[in-house]
Amino acid sequence: MNTTTLDTKTCDYCSGTGYFQLLLGGSETCTCCKGTGKKQD
C-alpha cells in the first residue's frame, strides 16, 4: 500500500483546521494559511 502526499501537508500553526479557537470564545481565521488549513509554500 503506497501512501503519497501531494500538497496535503497541514498548516503547523492551526493543525489543519484553518482557524484558531480563541480563549475568550469564538474563532479567528489562521493568518498563516488564510483559512485553508494547508501549509503554504
N, C-alpha and C positions, 0 to 999 in steps of 0.2 A: 504494500500500500504506500503510494507516494503522496507526500504532503508538500505541495508547492504553495508558497506565499507570494502572491503578486500584488504588491501595493496594498496589503491589508494590515500593515503594522498599525497598532493603535497608538494614539497620542499618549505621551508619557505623563502629561500634566492632568488630563481628565480621565485617564484609563479607558479611553474609547467611548465615553458616554457623550462627549460633545459639550458638556456643561459641568459647572461646579455646583455642589449643594452648599448654600451659604449657612453659616452658623445661626443666623437670626431667622432662618426660614427663607424659602424661595430658592431660585437658582439663577445662575449667571452663565451666559454663553462663554465657552472657552476661547480666549483670545489667541491661543497658540494654533489651534486647528480650525478656528472660526466655526465651531459647532459641528464639524463633520465627524469628529471622533477618530480621524485618521491622521497619522503623522505626516506633516508637510515636509517637502524637500527644501 
